[in-house]
């Protein structure tokens, strides 16, 4: 188990407390101990030393108040001709630290106004004290130390704020990316459910119609149709369970369909009396998700043929080029509108909802592919889906 580096760092209050104590010990105690000369009564030296160092404990919580307090103490000390540090004009770190903190932690305008006011008033007080007490040899040392400290604080604060903004943008982008991925996943799942249910129900509708017609004269054929309905229903349930398990993050018992499953899909349609020609290369170098999407395109197109076109010839061709995978489903002219139609009068059902082509396009678009679906001039309907291989691999 690794420790959090942030937890190992000292608390800010502890650091500021040590900073305040060090300021008093290094710059006021030597004067009180007589190691270096001071100016004024001992009580005044103690009071001014404490009042200058103690506010530094709260510099992060109230930067402007601390700067104002330190500046006020230095102004009063200068005009009272009290020197509580070894240096003239009480040169020390207090004003520089306070100015640095204001510039580091506050917006630029607020920090600039507070810094200019505090440093300007202290400098004015020191110049006034130089005229009032020439023997003390005061100077404007606070101007020399506080201005660079303010500039350093501004630079570090700006850098920190830019870093925070960058991290916030990165986090927002990550959240947006997660939302996009979730939306795409929901779209893919809804398309899977639609394709599975639509195809299975269309097959069931066709086979149940056959069973009803031949039930009395050919009970054997009716029994075969009912067995096919049972098999299709079980397969659809297995696929739906697999989709739901995948959504929940569980291991799916049924693998996602691929181009290798197209012959079985076509055989099931041929068993219902459809003439379907299938041409698929023996090996296709695309990711599994592309293969599944290509399979679903063929499945949806065949479903629309069954629902709207009737028993017309269908040609399915999958070609794998250097840049794209192309899937085409073309059917001949029939009583309905064809593979991609919404209205029709095929044996499976009446008018369609139109969700099939929409879902097909959305599914392929998730992989930056395109779908062309339109009636052919010579009759029939054609669906052509293209998947760019570079995007698919990425």
Rosetta blueprint (number, residue, H / E / L):
1 X L
2 X L
3 X L
4 X L
5 X H
6 X H
7 X H
8 X H
9 X L
10 X L
11 X L
12 X H
13 X H
14 X H
15 X H
16 X H
17 X H
18 X H
19 X H
20 X H
21 X H
22 X H
23 X H
24 X H
25 X H
26 X H
27 X H
28 X L
29 X H
30 X H
31 X H
32 X H
33 X L
34 X L
35 X L
36 X L
37 X L
38 X L
39 X E
40 X L
41 X L
42 X H
43 X H
44 X H
45 X H
46 X H
47 X H
48 X H
49 X H
50 X H
51 X H
52 X H
53 X H
54 X H
55 X H
56 X H
57 X H
58 X H
59 X L
60 X L
61 X L
62 X L
63 X H
64 X H
65 X H
66 X H
67 X H
68 X H
69 X H
70 X H
71 X H
72 X H
73 X H
74 X H
75 X H
76 X H
77 X H
78 X H
79 X H
80 X L
81 X L
82 X L
83 X E
84 X L
85 X L
86 X L
87 X L
88 X H
89 X H
90 X H
91 X L
92 X L
93 X L
94 X H
95 X H
96 X H
97 X H
98 X H
99 X H
100 X H
101 X H
102 X H
103 X H
104 X H
105 X H
106 X L
107 X L
108 X H
109 X H
110 X H
111 X H
112 X H
113 X H
114 X H
115 X H
116 X H
117 X H
118 X H
119 X H
120 X H
121 X H
122 X H
123 X H
124 X H
125 X H
126 X H
127 X H
128 X H
129 X H
130 X H
131 X H
132 X H
133 X L
134 X H
135 X H
136 X H
137 X L
138 X L
139 X L
140 X L
141 X H
142 X H
143 X H
144 X H
145 X H
146 X H
147 X H
148 X H
149 X H
150 X H
151 X H
152 X H
153 X H
154 X H
155 X H
156 X H
157 X H
158 X H
159 X H
160 X H
161 X H
162 X H
163 X H
164 X H
165 X H
166 X H
167 X H
168 X H
169 X H
170 X H
171 X H
172 X H
173 X H
174 X H
175 X H
176 X H
177 X H
178 X H
179 X H
180 X H
181 X H
182 X H
183 X H
184 X H
185 X H
186 X H
187 X H
188 X H
189 X H
190 X H
191 X H
192 X H
193 X H
194 X H
195 X H
196 X H
197 X H
198 X H
199 X H
200 X H
201 X H
202 X H
203 X H
204 X H
205 X H
206 X H
207 X H
208 X H
209 X H
210 X H
211 X H
212 X H
213 X H
214 X H
215 X L
216 X L
217 X L
218 X L
219 X H
220 X H
221 X H
222 X H
223 X H
224 X H
225 X H
226 X H
227 X H
228 X H
229 X H
230 X H
231 X H
232 X H
233 X H
234 X H
235 X H
236 X H
237 X H
238 X H
239 X H
240 X H
241 X H
242 X H
243 X H
244 X H
245 X H
246 X H
247 X H
248 X L
249 X L
250 X L
251 X L
252 X L
253 X L
254 X L
255 X L
256 X L
257 X L
258 X L
259 X H
260 X H
261 X H
262 X H
263 X H
264 X H
265 X H
266 X H
267 X H
268 X H
269 X H
270 X H
271 X L
272 X L
273 X L
274 X L
275 X L
276 X E
277 X E
278 X E
279 X E
280 X E
281 X L
282 X L
283 X L
284 X L
285 X L
286 X L
287 X L
288 X H
289 X H
290 X H
291 X H
292 X H
293 X H
294 X H
295 X H
296 X H
297 X H
298 X H
299 X H
300 X H
301 X H
302 X H
303 X H
304 X H
305 X H
306 X H
307 X H
308 X H
309 X H
310 X L
311 X L
312 X L
313 X L
314 X E
315 X E
316 X E
317 X E
318 X E
319 X E
320 X E
321 X L
322 X L
323 X L
324 X E
325 X E
326 X E
327 X E
328 X E
329 X E
330 X E
331 X E
332 X L
333 X L
334 X L
335 X L
336 X L
337 X L
338 X L
339 X L
340 X L
341 X L
342 X L
343 X L
344 X L
345 X L
346 X L
347 X L
348 X L
349 X L
350 X L
351 X L
352 X L
353 X L
354 X L
355 X H
356 X H
357 X H
358 X H
359 X H
360 X H
361 X H
362 X H
363 X H
364 X H
365 X H
366 X L
367 X L
368 X L
369 X L
370 X E
371 X E
372 X E
373 X E
374 X E
375 X E
376 X L
377 X L
378 X L
379 X L
380 X L
381 X E
382 X E
383 X E
384 X E
385 X E
386 X E
387 X E
388 X E
389 X H
390 X H
391 X H
392 X H
393 X H
394 X L
